[in-house]
Amino acid sequence: MVDRRSRRWLAVARLAAWCWLACLVSACGSMRTVTTASMPLMSGTVPVNDTELFFEERGTGDTVLVFIPGGQVDHRQWDAQVADLSDTYTTLRYDVRGFGRSGPTGQPYSHHEDLRALLDARKHERVVLIGLSLGGRIAVDFCLEYPERVEALVLLGPGLSGYPWLPEQAEMFVEIGEAVARDDALRAAELWLETPYIAPAMEHPDVADRMRELSLANAHVWTRTPSEVPLDPPAYSRLAEIDALTLILVGERDVRDIQLIVEHLDAHIPSSFRIDIPGAGHMLNLEAPERVTAEIREVANSIEMLEAVRRMLKGRRAASCLGDSGTSLANE
């Protein structure tokens, strides 16, 4: 019986073999990569269940990268990654229901079903999901419900449905809860910036300005009435069902709960790979934008290489079948 560590290394070996073959074929001139200029293709809103979601789509690459923001922020969180990656890939980012320019939460809803409706509206069948915090939780839930639509997962300091939060999590939000009870959303947003989740990011002046802008713009989320319907059964006990290649990024200074979630994900997703980012906290893509972008690009490149090999082998099989048919007819 093969243990989990061996299965992971087998997955690495298979991926390396495919990528080596793709590089070999590319060197022989049988395929080429076309790079397109970064350009906005479309932005606007699409009707989703009982509300609407704001989205922005750029690029024309075959591989589709979907960026899901964390809680208390919006699609602008991903500015740096989209600017660098949309020249090669199709990038789709959106505001989660209730945040940014998307519609209100309204009736009971599920974030992963909202994402499905958005992908349907944009006609994207298979995608790479990239999510931070809440966005990571949504990505995992979606992958469990619609595994055939996920090429890979890139999870940054992710949440996880069904995770049993430590008592210190509640203690961290006592003052925020008091502000919410007073219906003081702006004070709740300011206090959130002082929590251990965000404090490391606030040490960088440029990031601090951006975080304050995003937080205050989405302050209203603190006083909304919760109406999300969680995944049932939750992801916490179902991670072995995930077949997609999964890259997990976590900041060394992220909070204890996120560290435990990452450990659980890495221990139970068969094809998972964990990378710790030195000096970074929870807001990884803002604190270490170049590193995060480079890791996403590595995943996307691997997916494109695999797809190129699949197309090549499919073409060769088709040619072989035609050749066999021609031989058969000639012999009749």
LINCORTA-V570919 format. One record per residue. N is the residue number from 1. RES is the residue in three letters. OMEGA is omega in radians with two decimals (999 if undefined). D_CENTER is the distance of its C-alpha to the mean C-alpha in Angstrom with 2 decimals. Layout:
# LINCORTA-V570919
n->[N:N]
res->[RES:RES]
omega->[OMEGA:OMEGA]
d_center->[D_CENTER:D_CENTER]
This chain:
# LINCORTA-V570919
n->[1:2:3:4:5:6:7:8:9:10:11:12:13:14:15:16:17:18:19:20:21:22:23:24:25:26:27:28:29:30:31:32:33:34:35:36:37:38:39:40:41:42:43:44:45:46:47:48:49:50:51:52:53:54:55:56:57:58:59:60:61:62:63:64:65:66:67:68:69:70:71:72:73:74:75:76:77:78:79:80:81:82:83:84:85:86:87:88:89:90:91:92:93:94:95:96:97:98:99:100:101:102:103:104:105:106:107:108:109:110:111:112:113:114:115:116:117:118:119:120:121:122:123:124:125:126:127:128:129:130:131:132:133:134:135:136:137:138:139:140:141:142:143:144:145:146:147:148:149:150:151:152:153:154:155:156:157:158:159:160:161:162:163:164:165:166:167:168:169:170:171:172:173:174:175:176:177:178:179:180:181:182:183:184:185:186:187:188:189:190:191:192:193:194:195:196:197:198:199:200:201:202:203:204:205:206:207:208:209:210:211:212:213:214:215:216:217:218:219:220:221:222:223:224:225:226:227:228:229:230:231:232:233:234:235:236:237:238:239:240:241:242:243:244:245:246:247:248:249:250:251:252:253:254:255:256:257:258:259:260:261:262:263:264:265:266:267:268:269:270:271:272:273:274:275:276:277:278:279:280:281:282:283:284:285:286:287:288:289:290:291:292:293:294:295:296:297:298:299:300:301:302:303:304:305:306:307:308:309:310:311:312:313:314:315:316:317:318:319:320:321:322:323:324:325:326:327:328:329:330:331:332]
res->[MET:VAL:ASP:ARG:ARG:SER:ARG:ARG:TRP:LEU:ALA:VAL:ALA:ARG:LEU:ALA:ALA:TRP:CYS:TRP:LEU:ALA:CYS:LEU:VAL:SER:ALA:CYS:GLY:SER:MET:ARG:THR:VAL:THR:THR:ALA:SER:MET:PRO:LEU:MET:SER:GLY:THR:VAL:PRO:VAL:ASN:ASP:THR:GLU:LEU:PHE:PHE:GLU:GLU:ARG:GLY:THR:GLY:ASP:THR:VAL:LEU:VAL:PHE:ILE:PRO:GLY:GLY:GLN:VAL:ASP:HIS:ARG:GLN:TRP:ASP:ALA:GLN:VAL:ALA:ASP:LEU:SER:ASP:THR:TYR:THR:THR:LEU:ARG:TYR:ASP:VAL:ARG:GLY:PHE:GLY:ARG:SER:GLY:PRO:THR:GLY:GLN:PRO:TYR:SER:HIS:HIS:GLU:ASP:LEU:ARG:ALA:LEU:LEU:ASP:ALA:ARG:LYS:HIS:GLU:ARG:VAL:VAL:LEU:ILE:GLY:LEU:SER:LEU:GLY:GLY:ARG:ILE:ALA:VAL:ASP:PHE:CYS:LEU:GLU:TYR:PRO:GLU:ARG:VAL:GLU:ALA:LEU:VAL:LEU:LEU:GLY:PRO:GLY:LEU:SER:GLY:TYR:PRO:TRP:LEU:PRO:GLU:GLN:ALA:GLU:MET:PHE:VAL:GLU:ILE:GLY:GLU:ALA:VAL:ALA:ARG:ASP:ASP:ALA:LEU:ARG:ALA:ALA:GLU:LEU:TRP:LEU:GLU:THR:PRO:TYR:ILE:ALA:PRO:ALA:MET:GLU:HIS:PRO:ASP:VAL:ALA:ASP:ARG:MET:ARG:GLU:LEU:SER:LEU:ALA:ASN:ALA:HIS:VAL:TRP:THR:ARG:THR:PRO:SER:GLU:VAL:PRO:LEU:ASP:PRO:PRO:ALA:TYR:SER:ARG:LEU:ALA:GLU:ILE:ASP:ALA:LEU:THR:LEU:ILE:LEU:VAL:GLY:GLU:ARG:ASP:VAL:ARG:ASP:ILE:GLN:LEU:ILE:VAL:GLU:HIS:LEU:ASP:ALA:HIS:ILE:PRO:SER:SER:PHE:ARG:ILE:ASP:ILE:PRO:GLY:ALA:GLY:HIS:MET:LEU:ASN:LEU:GLU:ALA:PRO:GLU:ARG:VAL:THR:ALA:GLU:ILE:ARG:GLU:VAL:ALA:ASN:SER:ILE:GLU:MET:LEU:GLU:ALA:VAL:ARG:ARG:MET:LEU:LYS:GLY:ARG:ARG:ALA:ALA:SER:CYS:LEU:GLY:ASP:SER:GLY:THR:SER:LEU:ALA:ASN:GLU]
omega->[-3.09:-3.14:-3.02:3.14:3.12:3.12:-3.14:3.14:3.04:3.11:3.10:-3.12:3.13:3.14:3.13:-3.14:3.12:-3.12:3.10:3.13:3.14:3.12:3.13:3.13:3.14:3.13:-3.14:3.07:-3.09:3.12:3.10:3.10:3.12:3.11:-3.12:3.13:3.11:-3.11:3.07:3.10:-3.11:2.97:-3.11:3.12:3.04:3.09:-3.12:-3.12:-3.08:-3.14:3.06:-3.14:3.02:3.12:2.99:-3.13:-3.14:3.03:-3.11:-3.12:3.13:3.13:-3.09:3.11:-3.12:-3.09:-3.11:-3.07:3.06:3.10:3.09:3.05:-3.12:-3.00:-3.11:3.05:-3.01:-3.08:-3.05:-3.11:-3.13:3.14:-3.09:-2.99:-3.06:3.04:-3.10:-3.05:2.93:3.10:3.10:3.06:-3.07:3.04:3.08:-3.14:3.12:-3.10:3.01:-3.07:3.07:-3.10:-3.11:-3.11:3.04:-3.08:3.09:-3.05:3.03:-3.12:-3.10:3.07:3.02:3.14:3.10:-3.13:3.10:3.13:3.08:-3.11:3.14:3.07:3.05:-3.08:-3.10:-3.02:2.92:-3.12:-3.12:-3.08:3.08:3.05:3.06:3.13:3.08:3.10:3.11:-3.13:3.14:3.12:3.14:-3.13:3.12:-3.13:-3.08:-3.05:-3.11:-3.09:-3.06:3.06:-3.11:3.07:2.95:-3.02:-3.12:-3.13:-2.93:2.87:-3.11:-3.14:-3.13:-3.14:3.12:-3.06:3.09:3.11:-3.11:3.09:3.13:-3.14:-3.11:-3.02:-3.12:-3.12:3.10:3.11:3.12:3.10:3.11:3.13:3.09:-3.09:-3.13:-3.06:-3.12:3.10:3.09:3.14:3.11:3.14:3.11:3.14:-3.13:-3.11:3.09:3.06:-2.96:-3.06:3.13:3.12:-3.08:3.07:3.13:-3.03:-3.11:3.11:-3.14:3.11:-3.13:-3.14:3.12:3.11:-3.12:-3.10:-3.11:3.11:-3.12:-3.08:-3.07:-3.08:-3.10:-3.06:3.10:3.10:-3.12:3.10:3.13:3.04:-3.06:3.08:-3.10:-0.09:-3.06:-3.05:-3.01:-3.08:-3.03:-2.98:3.12:3.11:-3.06:3.11:-3.05:2.98:-3.03:3.04:-3.13:3.10:3.13:3.08:3.13:-3.08:3.12:-3.05:-3.05:-3.13:-3.14:3.08:3.14:3.08:-3.14:3.10:-3.13:3.11:-3.09:-3.13:-2.98:3.04:-3.01:-3.08:-3.14:3.12:-3.08:3.05:3.08:-3.10:-3.09:3.02:-3.05:3.05:-3.01:-3.06:-2.95:-3.01:3.04:-3.12:-3.14:-3.00:-3.11:-3.13:-3.13:3.13:-3.14:-3.14:3.09:3.14:3.11:3.12:-3.12:3.11:3.13:3.12:-3.13:3.10:3.12:-3.13:3.11:3.10:3.11:3.13:3.14:-3.12:3.10:3.11:3.14:3.09:3.13:3.13:3.13:3.13:3.11:3.11:3.12:3.13:3.14:3.12:-3.12:-3.14:-3.13:-3.10:-3.12:999]
d_center->[32.33:29.29:27.61:23.90:24.24:26.05:23.53:20.81:23.21:24.12:20.56:20.56:23.97:23.07:20.19:22.63:25.32:23.41:22.33:25.95:27.29:25.11:26.30:29.83:29.83:28.45:31.23:33.73:32.79:31.55:28.24:26.93:23.78:24.13:22.54:22.61:23.03:20.29:21.22:20.12:20.57:20.25:19.35:20.61:20.11:19.98:21.68:19.53:21.69:23.87:22.12:20.35:16.96:16.98:14.90:15.35:15.11:16.37:17.57:18.94:17.41:17.15:13.58:11.19:7.98:6.30:5.43:5.73:8.45:10.12:13.46:16.54:14.97:13.82:12.27:14.63:12.68:10.97:14.50:14.95:11.97:12.75:16.40:16.18:14.02:15.33:18.66:17.51:14.59:13.94:11.40:10.72:9.92:11.55:13.19:12.68:16.15:18.62:16.99:17.86:19.55:18.45:21.20:22.23:21.26:24.66:25.18:23.30:19.79:16.59:13.16:11.98:15.15:14.61:11.40:13.64:16.36:14.52:13.55:17.16:18.57:16.99:18.00:14.89:15.47:12.95:9.56:6.83:3.46:1.51:3.16:6.79:9.62:9.97:6.48:5.76:8.91:8.25:5.61:8.45:11.08:10.23:10.27:13.54:15.03:14.22:13.83:15.60:12.96:10.14:10.92:8.54:5.70:4.91:5.57:7.72:10.75:9.26:11.59:12.91:15.10:18.64:18.54:22.07:21.82:24.58:27.47:26.70:23.60:26.07:28.49:25.99:25.76:29.52:30.35:27.41:28.69:32.14:31.01:29.26:32.53:34.37:32.00:31.28:27.67:28.11:29.47:26.60:24.15:26.37:26.60:22.84:22.90:25.45:23.59:22.59:18.89:19.64:22.97:21.84:20.07:23.27:25.33:24.25:26.23:24.00:20.84:23.07:24.19:20.74:19.65:22.96:22.57:19.17:20.43:23.74:22.41:20.50:23.27:24.23:21.39:23.40:26.33:24.90:25.88:23.18:22.85:19.55:20.28:18.32:17.30:20.58:20.88:17.98:15.36:17.29:19.95:18.15:15.80:18.32:17.56:14.23:15.26:12.14:11.96:9.75:9.59:9.93:10.92:13.36:16.07:19.58:20.63:18.00:19.79:21.21:19.25:15.86:17.65:18.92:15.65:14.35:17.73:17.54:14.24:15.64:18.96:18.08:15.33:17.68:15.71:13.83:14.37:14.49:15.12:16.83:17.06:20.73:21.80:18.46:17.72:14.86:13.78:12.74:11.64:14.91:17.06:16.28:14.88:16.58:15.51:11.76:12.26:14.47:12.23:9.52:12.74:14.10:11.50:11.90:15.63:15.92:14.52:16.98:19.74:19.42:19.55:22.52:24.32:23.85:25.35:28.12:29.06:29.03:31.33:33.60:33.91:34.83:37.36:38.78:39.29:41.06:43.16:44.17:45.13:47.20:48.98:49.71:51.22:53.30:54.80:55.93]
